[in-house]
């Protein structure tokens, strides 16, 4: 296995910087996911780790060794691309064995390595077939198997499931999670799909504009986003955002919406001064229909209701918010119809508060009753 250490790692194309001084540590055997929108630099960084892109600045350490100028073949890693890139004239067995044959390994050693990888991926019955005889999911397993036979210390995955349909992606996510649990090898996985990131990663690294926005477990990033970008990128539907202004508070930060509605939060009162413009963020599943005379209450009108089988997504327009507020309910919940009035409750402990710079204000109060 291999640990990675990135220190002020940078990439420039001429005068254009695409990776801006990234610092990151990845532990032995860890499954880390790089996620972010297209063009954020996640694939470029992966290729720098693989040695397919030159490093413009900073240091890359793999297994404790400086690897900036180490050739890709000597970095003890294997990479799986979005394209399967299988040799069409070769059988599955020959595709998986090819790299070992080039390395000069004996036939028995190759046969044992291929069979072991095939057993792990459950494709032993496909070894005599050619790629054209395989489904997309089977081809991707072969591509992964071709990497496994080399027994590298580090696996790099560059959006390997993008070419598969939705049902196959779900199946392959489970296969990759099982594979990591079995091999216990360090894995770095690049995707723009937040669902893949949340379901696969032990830790997630969120990228934006060539910089790291936040690193943490899926639960940490979802419940405690470091800034508005992370809050909006992770979660479907995205986190509700409401503009507000800080007012005086004694035991917790209190804000006032554009229409004058007051809201209490679980943020310490000294986190921001009175008059500061902030943004309140709350996940749809934390918003609920308010009971009579309940605090932290928004009055609104239902604009649209989405039935998703196991749940309802209700979108309501409120005077204090510039965008509709979304709330998630069970499919059998009784909610008003479009055009009808609705009262929403926003629990104080579920309200994230972001400053004018977009950075989160940390919660400092836990005993808030509203």
Secondary structure as UniProt FT lines:
FT   STRAND          4..13
FT   TURN            14..15
FT   STRAND          16..26
FT   TURN            28..29
FT   STRAND          31..35
FT   TURN            38..39
FT   HELIX           42..50
FT   STRAND          57..62
FT   TURN            63..64
FT   STRAND          65..66
FT   TURN            68..69
FT   HELIX           72..74
FT   STRAND          77..80
FT   TURN            88..89
FT   HELIX           92..102
FT   TURN            103..104
FT   HELIX           107..121
FT   HELIX           124..126
FT   TURN            127..128
FT   HELIX           131..133
FT   HELIX           136..148
FT   TURN            149..150
FT   STRAND          154..158
FT   TURN            160..163
FT   HELIX           166..183
FT   STRAND          186..191
FT   HELIX           194..200
FT   STRAND          203..208
FT   TURN            209..210
FT   STRAND          211..216
FT   HELIX           218..223
FT   HELIX           228..233
FT   STRAND          240..247
FT   STRAND          254..257
FT   TURN            258..259
FT   STRAND          262..264
FT   HELIX           269..271
FT   TURN            274..275
FT   STRAND          277..282
FT   HELIX           284..286
FT   STRAND          287..289
FT   TURN            292..293
FT   STRAND          297..307
FT   STRAND          311..318
FT   TURN            319..320
FT   STRAND          325..330
FT   TURN            331..332
FT   TURN            338..339
FT   STRAND          341..346
FT   HELIX           348..350
FT   STRAND          352..354
FT   TURN            356..357
FT   STRAND          359..361
//
